[in-house]
Amino acid sequence: MSSGRKSVQILSSSGKRIYATFNYVNDWDGKLSNIQMLKDRTIPAGKYVYVVLITKKDKQPNDAKKGYLTII
């Protein structure tokens, strides 16, 4: 994956955002740690969508990566 600032969102199958960060450093543990009301709750097993946006520093076009992940 390209270098630059990485923002990450995890979405439920219905499109609800369950996790988001604007400076991702490979530290998500499968919990809703940045949603205050549900802090530290583990998300249920299932299929989720991830979206990674890489903002480059050198004025090159941003990169976006999308895909699926499964929590078991």
Biopython code that builds the backbone (N, CA, C, O; Angstrom):
import numpy as np
from Bio.PDB.StructureBuilder import StructureBuilder

atoms = [
    (1, "MET", "N", (0.842, -1.161, 0.000)),
    (1, "MET", "CA", (0.000, 0.000, 0.000)),
    (1, "MET", "C", (0.897, 1.235, 0.000)),
    (1, "MET", "O", (1.975, 1.223, 0.593)),
    (2, "SER", "N", (0.461, 2.276, -0.649)),
    (2, "SER", "CA", (1.241, 3.507, -0.793)),
    (2, "SER", "C", (1.501, 4.173, 0.553)),
    (2, "SER", "O", (0.807, 3.934, 1.540)),
    (3, "SER", "N", (2.528, 5.017, 0.552)),
    (3, "SER", "CA", (2.790, 5.774, 1.773)),
    (3, "SER", "C", (1.943, 7.034, 1.783)),
    (3, "SER", "O", (1.487, 7.496, 0.737)),
    (4, "GLY", "N", (1.743, 7.574, 2.944)),
    (4, "GLY", "CA", (0.918, 8.756, 3.128)),
    (4, "GLY", "C", (0.007, 8.557, 4.318)),
    (4, "GLY", "O", (0.043, 7.515, 4.971)),
    (5, "ARG", "N", (-0.801, 9.548, 4.597)),
    (5, "ARG", "CA", (-1.743, 9.457, 5.713)),
    (5, "ARG", "C", (-2.907, 8.555, 5.326)),
    (5, "ARG", "O", (-3.479, 8.697, 4.245)),
    (6, "LYS", "N", (-3.253, 7.631, 6.207)),
    (6, "LYS", "CA", (-4.303, 6.651, 5.917)),
    (6, "LYS", "C", (-5.502, 6.849, 6.832)),
    (6, "LYS", "O", (-5.376, 6.813, 8.056)),
    (7, "SER", "N", (-6.661, 7.058, 6.227)),
    (7, "SER", "CA", (-7.894, 7.069, 7.007)),
    (7, "SER", "C", (-8.631, 5.774, 6.703)),
    (7, "SER", "O", (-8.627, 5.297, 5.568)),
    (8, "VAL", "N", (-9.261, 5.212, 7.721)),
    (8, "VAL", "CA", (-9.927, 3.919, 7.591)),
    (8, "VAL", "C", (-11.342, 4.019, 8.124)),
    (8, "VAL", "O", (-11.590, 4.635, 9.160)),
    (9, "GLN", "N", (-12.264, 3.405, 7.401)),
    (9, "GLN", "CA", (-13.640, 3.256, 7.876)),
    (9, "GLN", "C", (-14.012, 1.779, 7.749)),
    (9, "GLN", "O", (-13.641, 1.112, 6.782)),
    (10, "ILE", "N", (-14.746, 1.285, 8.736)),
    (10, "ILE", "CA", (-15.321, -0.059, 8.695)),
    (10, "ILE", "C", (-16.831, 0.136, 8.724)),
    (10, "ILE", "O", (-17.360, 0.839, 9.585)),
    (11, "LEU", "N", (-17.519, -0.495, 7.774)),
    (11, "LEU", "CA", (-18.967, -0.359, 7.651)),
    (11, "LEU", "C", (-19.638, -1.706, 7.820)),
    (11, "LEU", "O", (-19.098, -2.733, 7.407)),
    (12, "SER", "N", (-20.819, -1.705, 8.429)),
    (12, "SER", "CA", (-21.614, -2.930, 8.534)),
    (12, "SER", "C", (-22.204, -3.253, 7.165)),
    (12, "SER", "O", (-22.109, -2.446, 6.240)),
    (13, "SER", "N", (-22.800, -4.410, 7.038)),
    (13, "SER", "CA", (-23.412, -4.806, 5.760)),
    (13, "SER", "C", (-24.561, -3.881, 5.379)),
    (13, "SER", "O", (-24.918, -3.807, 4.203)),
    (14, "SER", "N", (-25.143, -3.181, 6.334)),
    (14, "SER", "CA", (-26.216, -2.228, 6.036)),
    (14, "SER", "C", (-25.688, -0.825, 5.746)),
    (14, "SER", "O", (-26.470, 0.089, 5.482)),
    (15, "GLY", "N", (-24.361, -0.648, 5.793)),
    (15, "GLY", "CA", (-23.753, 0.638, 5.480)),
    (15, "GLY", "C", (-23.516, 1.546, 6.664)),
    (15, "GLY", "O", (-23.069, 2.680, 6.488)),
    (16, "LYS", "N", (-23.803, 1.078, 7.869)),
    (16, "LYS", "CA", (-23.591, 1.888, 9.066)),
    (16, "LYS", "C", (-22.104, 1.887, 9.435)),
    (16, "LYS", "O", (-21.480, 0.829, 9.522)),
    (17, "ARG", "N", (-21.547, 3.074, 9.651)),
    (17, "ARG", "CA", (-20.137, 3.168, 10.030)),
    (17, "ARG", "C", (-19.972, 2.712, 11.466)),
    (17, "ARG", "O", (-20.625, 3.238, 12.367)),
    (18, "ILE", "N", (-19.102, 1.734, 11.686)),
    (18, "ILE", "CA", (-18.881, 1.220, 13.031)),
    (18, "ILE", "C", (-17.492, 1.551, 13.561)),
    (18, "ILE", "O", (-17.217, 1.402, 14.752)),
    (19, "TYR", "N", (-16.615, 2.005, 12.658)),
    (19, "TYR", "CA", (-15.267, 2.386, 13.076)),
    (19, "TYR", "C", (-14.726, 3.388, 12.068)),
    (19, "TYR", "O", (-14.940, 3.237, 10.866)),
    (20, "ALA", "N", (-14.039, 4.391, 12.542)),
    (20, "ALA", "CA", (-13.387, 5.359, 11.662)),
    (20, "ALA", "C", (-12.209, 5.981, 12.382)),
    (20, "ALA", "O", (-12.268, 6.249, 13.583)),
    (21, "THR", "N", (-11.147, 6.206, 11.645)),
    (21, "THR", "CA", (-9.987, 6.913, 12.168)),
    (21, "THR", "C", (-9.329, 7.653, 11.014)),
    (21, "THR", "O", (-9.404, 7.218, 9.864)),
    (22, "PHE", "N", (-8.695, 8.757, 11.320)),
    (22, "PHE", "CA", (-8.059, 9.557, 10.278)),
    (22, "PHE", "C", (-6.553, 9.417, 10.265)),
    (22, "PHE", "O", (-5.890, 10.044, 9.439)),
    (23, "ASN", "N", (-5.995, 8.620, 11.147)),
    (23, "ASN", "CA", (-4.550, 8.405, 11.164)),
    (23, "ASN", "C", (-4.283, 6.953, 11.548)),
    (23, "ASN", "O", (-3.707, 6.677, 12.600)),
    (24, "TYR", "N", (-4.702, 6.033, 10.693)),
    (24, "TYR", "CA", (-4.634, 4.606, 11.001)),
    (24, "TYR", "C", (-3.191, 4.113, 11.004)),
    (24, "TYR", "O", (-2.416, 4.410, 10.095)),
    (25, "VAL", "N", (-2.848, 3.359, 12.037)),
    (25, "VAL", "CA", (-1.500, 2.799, 12.167)),
    (25, "VAL", "C", (-1.562, 1.298, 12.447)),
    (25, "VAL", "O", (-0.783, 0.781, 13.248)),
    (26, "ASN", "N", (-2.489, 0.601, 11.788)),
    (26, "ASN", "CA", (-2.640, -0.845, 11.914)),
    (26, "ASN", "C", (-2.892, -1.277, 13.361)),
    (26, "ASN", "O", (-2.254, -2.205, 13.859)),
    (27, "ASP", "N", (-3.826, -0.599, 14.027)),
    (27, "ASP", "CA", (-4.055, -0.862, 15.438)),
    (27, "ASP", "C", (-5.508, -1.208, 15.780)),
    (27, "ASP", "O", (-5.859, -1.252, 16.959)),
    (28, "TRP", "N", (-6.357, -1.453, 14.783)),
    (28, "TRP", "CA", (-7.754, -1.776, 15.084)),
    (28, "TRP", "C", (-7.839, -3.186, 15.634)),
    (28, "TRP", "O", (-7.247, -4.111, 15.078)),
    (29, "ASP", "N", (-8.581, -3.357, 16.735)),
    (29, "ASP", "CA", (-8.671, -4.648, 17.413)),
    (29, "ASP", "C", (-10.053, -5.285, 17.312)),
    (29, "ASP", "O", (-10.368, -6.202, 18.070)),
    (30, "GLY", "N", (-10.885, -4.805, 16.377)),
    (30, "GLY", "CA", (-12.213, -5.384, 16.204)),
    (30, "GLY", "C", (-13.234, -4.861, 17.201)),
    (30, "GLY", "O", (-14.310, -5.439, 17.352)),
    (31, "LYS", "N", (-12.904, -3.777, 17.879)),
    (31, "LYS", "CA", (-13.824, -3.188, 18.851)),
    (31, "LYS", "C", (-14.293, -1.824, 18.373)),
    (31, "LYS", "O", (-13.674, -1.206, 17.507)),
    (32, "LEU", "N", (-15.382, -1.369, 18.944)),
    (32, "LEU", "CA", (-15.965, -0.075, 18.616)),
    (32, "LEU", "C", (-15.330, 1.010, 19.469)),
    (32, "LEU", "O", (-16.036, 1.842, 20.038)),
    (33, "SER", "N", (-14.029, 1.012, 19.563)),
    (33, "SER", "CA", (-13.335, 1.863, 20.530)),
    (33, "SER", "C", (-13.439, 3.350, 20.268)),
    (33, "SER", "O", (-13.184, 4.135, 21.181)),
    (34, "ASN", "N", (-13.802, 3.780, 19.062)),
    (34, "ASN", "CA", (-13.886, 5.221, 18.851)),
    (34, "ASN", "C", (-15.328, 5.705, 18.730)),
    (34, "ASN", "O", (-15.564, 6.835, 18.302)),
    (35, "ILE", "N", (-16.272, 4.886, 19.094)),
    (35, "ILE", "CA", (-17.672, 5.293, 19.162)),
    (35, "ILE", "C", (-18.022, 5.315, 20.640)),
    (35, "ILE", "O", (-18.203, 4.263, 21.253)),
    (36, "GLN", "N", (-18.116, 6.496, 21.209)),
    (36, "GLN", "CA", (-18.159, 6.668, 22.661)),
    (36, "GLN", "C", (-19.238, 5.840, 23.357)),
    (36, "GLN", "O", (-18.959, 5.218, 24.383)),
    (37, "MET", "N", (-20.468, 5.815, 22.822)),
    (37, "MET", "CA", (-21.550, 5.102, 23.512)),
    (37, "MET", "C", (-21.304, 3.595, 23.584)),
    (37, "MET", "O", (-21.790, 2.932, 24.500)),
    (38, "LEU", "N", (-20.567, 3.061, 22.641)),
    (38, "LEU", "CA", (-20.346, 1.617, 22.573)),
    (38, "LEU", "C", (-18.893, 1.261, 22.837)),
    (38, "LEU", "O", (-18.427, 0.195, 22.432)),
    (39, "LYS", "N", (-18.186, 2.134, 23.506)),
    (39, "LYS", "CA", (-16.753, 1.995, 23.709)),
    (39, "LYS", "C", (-16.356, 0.595, 24.190)),
    (39, "LYS", "O", (-16.939, 0.042, 25.123)),
    (40, "ASP", "N", (-15.348, 0.049, 23.520)),
    (40, "ASP", "CA", (-14.720, -1.229, 23.861)),
    (40, "ASP", "C", (-15.620, -2.447, 23.660)),
    (40, "ASP", "O", (-15.287, -3.529, 24.145)),
    (41, "ARG", "N", (-16.741, -2.308, 22.966)),
    (41, "ARG", "CA", (-17.564, -3.471, 22.642)),
    (41, "ARG", "C", (-17.041, -4.138, 21.387)),
    (41, "ARG", "O", (-16.742, -3.458, 20.406)),
    (42, "THR", "N", (-16.926, -5.451, 21.402)),
    (42, "THR", "CA", (-16.498, -6.203, 20.235)),
    (42, "THR", "C", (-17.647, -6.272, 19.246)),
    (42, "THR", "O", (-18.796, -6.480, 19.635)),
    (43, "ILE", "N", (-17.339, -6.099, 17.967)),
    (43, "ILE", "CA", (-18.401, -6.161, 16.968)),
    (43, "ILE", "C", (-18.817, -7.610, 16.755)),
    (43, "ILE", "O", (-18.007, -8.517, 16.948)),
    (44, "PRO", "N", (-20.067, -7.843, 16.359)),
    (44, "PRO", "CA", (-20.539, -9.209, 16.141)),
    (44, "PRO", "C", (-19.858, -9.860, 14.945)),
    (44, "PRO", "O", (-19.380, -9.176, 14.040)),
    (45, "ALA", "N", (-19.820, -11.178, 14.952)),
    (45, "ALA", "CA", (-19.289, -11.920, 13.809)),
    (45, "ALA", "C", (-20.100, -11.563, 12.567)),
    (45, "ALA", "O", (-21.311, -11.357, 12.640)),
    (46, "GLY", "N", (-19.419, -11.495, 11.438)),
    (46, "GLY", "CA", (-20.104, -11.197, 10.194)),
    (46, "GLY", "C", (-19.174, -10.589, 9.172)),
    (46, "GLY", "O", (-17.967, -10.486, 9.391)),
    (47, "LYS", "N", (-19.747, -10.186, 8.051)),
    (47, "LYS", "CA", (-18.998, -9.598, 6.946)),
    (47, "LYS", "C", (-19.120, -8.078, 7.006)),
    (47, "LYS", "O", (-20.212, -7.545, 7.198)),
    (48, "TYR", "N", (-18.005, -7.391, 6.844)),
    (48, "TYR", "CA", (-17.936, -5.946, 6.923)),
    (48, "TYR", "C", (-17.180, -5.396, 5.717)),
    (48, "TYR", "O", (-16.421, -6.115, 5.066)),
    (49, "VAL", "N", (-17.392, -4.136, 5.433)),
    (49, "VAL", "CA", (-16.707, -3.451, 4.337)),
    (49, "VAL", "C", (-15.661, -2.526, 4.940)),
    (49, "VAL", "O", (-15.924, -1.841, 5.929)),
    (50, "TYR", "N", (-14.470, -2.507, 4.339)),
    (50, "TYR", "CA", (-13.476, -1.522, 4.764)),
    (50, "TYR", "C", (-13.194, -0.560, 3.611)),
    (50, "TYR", "O", (-13.241, -0.935, 2.440)),
    (51, "VAL", "N", (-12.903, 0.675, 3.971)),
    (51, "VAL", "CA", (-12.522, 1.705, 3.009)),
    (51, "VAL", "C", (-11.281, 2.386, 3.561)),
    (51, "VAL", "O", (-11.298, 2.915, 4.673)),
    (52, "VAL", "N", (-10.206, 2.371, 2.783)),
    (52, "VAL", "CA", (-8.961, 3.028, 3.173)),
    (52, "VAL", "C", (-8.694, 4.134, 2.166)),
    (52, "VAL", "O", (-8.662, 3.888, 0.960)),
    (53, "LEU", "N", (-8.503, 5.346, 2.656)),
    (53, "LEU", "CA", (-8.140, 6.470, 1.802)),
    (53, "LEU", "C", (-6.734, 6.902, 2.181)),
    (53, "LEU", "O", (-6.463, 7.224, 3.338)),
    (54, "ILE", "N", (-5.847, 6.906, 1.203)),
    (54, "ILE", "CA", (-4.463, 7.297, 1.439)),
    (54, "ILE", "C", (-4.266, 8.687, 0.846)),
    (54, "ILE", "O", (-4.351, 8.875, -0.368)),
    (55, "THR", "N", (-4.004, 9.643, 1.706)),
    (55, "THR", "CA", (-3.760, 11.012, 1.276)),
    (55, "THR", "C", (-2.262, 11.195, 1.125)),
    (55, "THR", "O", (-1.519, 11.129, 2.104)),
    (56, "LYS", "N", (-1.822, 11.425, -0.096)),
    (56, "LYS", "CA", (-0.388, 11.549, -0.368)),
    (56, "LYS", "C", (0.097, 12.964, -0.094)),
    (56, "LYS", "O", (-0.656, 13.930, -0.222)),
    (57, "LYS", "N", (1.353, 13.071, 0.283)),
    (57, "LYS", "CA", (1.943, 14.361, 0.625)),
    (57, "LYS", "C", (2.524, 15.083, -0.593)),
    (57, "LYS", "O", (2.734, 16.295, -0.546)),
    (58, "ASP", "N", (2.780, 14.367, -1.663)),
    (58, "ASP", "CA", (3.489, 14.940, -2.797)),
    (58, "ASP", "C", (2.565, 15.409, -3.929)),
    (58, "ASP", "O", (2.981, 15.449, -5.086)),
    (59, "LYS", "N", (1.326, 15.762, -3.605)),
    (59, "LYS", "CA", (0.332, 16.275, -4.551)),
    (59, "LYS", "C", (-0.046, 15.272, -5.641)),
    (59, "LYS", "O", (-0.611, 15.656, -6.665)),
    (60, "GLN", "N", (0.256, 14.011, -5.431)),
    (60, "GLN", "CA", (-0.189, 12.957, -6.329)),
    (60, "GLN", "C", (-1.638, 12.635, -6.007)),
    (60, "GLN", "O", (-2.100, 12.938, -4.907)),
    (61, "PRO", "N", (-2.375, 12.023, -6.948)),
    (61, "PRO", "CA", (-3.777, 11.666, -6.645)),
    (61, "PRO", "C", (-3.861, 10.733, -5.438)),
    (61, "PRO", "O", (-2.996, 9.881, -5.237)),
    (62, "ASN", "N", (-4.900, 10.905, -4.647)),
    (62, "ASN", "CA", (-5.126, 10.033, -3.493)),
    (62, "ASN", "C", (-5.479, 8.634, -3.968)),
    (62, "ASN", "O", (-6.026, 8.462, -5.058)),
    (63, "ASP", "N", (-5.171, 7.647, -3.162)),
    (63, "ASP", "CA", (-5.526, 6.257, -3.442)),
    (63, "ASP", "C", (-6.675, 5.848, -2.539)),
    (63, "ASP", "O", (-6.724, 6.248, -1.376)),
    (64, "ALA", "N", (-7.591, 5.060, -3.058)),
    (64, "ALA", "CA", (-8.676, 4.491, -2.252)),
    (64, "ALA", "C", (-8.665, 2.981, -2.446)),
    (64, "ALA", "O", (-8.558, 2.488, -3.569)),
    (65, "LYS", "N", (-8.774, 2.269, -1.364)),
    (65, "LYS", "CA", (-8.850, 0.810, -1.383)),
    (65, "LYS", "C", (-10.124, 0.398, -0.667)),
    (65, "LYS", "O", (-10.423, 0.892, 0.421)),
    (66, "LYS", "N", (-10.871, -0.504, -1.279)),
    (66, "LYS", "CA", (-12.106, -1.015, -0.670)),
    (66, "LYS", "C", (-12.079, -2.530, -0.725)),
    (66, "LYS", "O", (-11.476, -3.127, -1.617)),
    (67, "GLY", "N", (-12.743, -3.137, 0.244)),
    (67, "GLY", "CA", (-12.807, -4.576, 0.259)),
    (67, "GLY", "C", (-13.680, -5.064, 1.392)),
    (67, "GLY", "O", (-14.383, -4.285, 2.035)),
    (68, "TYR", "N", (-13.628, -6.356, 1.629)),
    (68, "TYR", "CA", (-14.441, -6.995, 2.664)),
    (68, "TYR", "C", (-13.520, -7.639, 3.691)),
    (68, "TYR", "O", (-12.406, -8.063, 3.383)),
    (69, "LEU", "N", (-14.015, -7.697, 4.900)),
    (69, "LEU", "CA", (-13.349, -8.475, 5.945)),
    (69, "LEU", "C", (-14.404, -9.235, 6.720)),
    (69, "LEU", "O", (-15.555, -8.806, 6.805)),
    (70, "THR", "N", (-14.017, -10.337, 7.270)),
    (70, "THR", "CA", (-14.943, -11.181, 8.012)),
    (70, "THR", "C", (-14.449, -11.320, 9.439)),
    (70, "THR", "O", (-13.291, -11.664, 9.676)),
    (71, "ILE", "N", (-15.328, -11.051, 10.380)),
    (71, "ILE", "CA", (-15.052, -11.249, 11.813)),
    (71, "ILE", "C", (-15.693, -12.588, 12.185)),
    (71, "ILE", "O", (-16.885, -12.800, 11.965)),
    (72, "ILE", "N", (-14.889, -13.480, 12.749)),
    (72, "ILE", "CA", (-15.432, -14.796, 13.153)),
    (72, "ILE", "C", (-15.334, -14.982, 14.649)),
    (72, "ILE", "O", (-15.738, -16.022, 15.169)),
]
sb = StructureBuilder()
sb.init_structure("model")
sb.init_model(0)
sb.init_chain("A")
sb.init_seg("    ")
for serial, (resi, resn, name, xyz) in enumerate(atoms, 1):
    if name == "N":
        sb.init_residue(resn, " ", resi, " ")
    sb.init_atom(name, np.array(xyz, "f"), 0.0, 1.0, " ", f" {name:<3s}", serial, name[0])
structure = sb.get_structure()
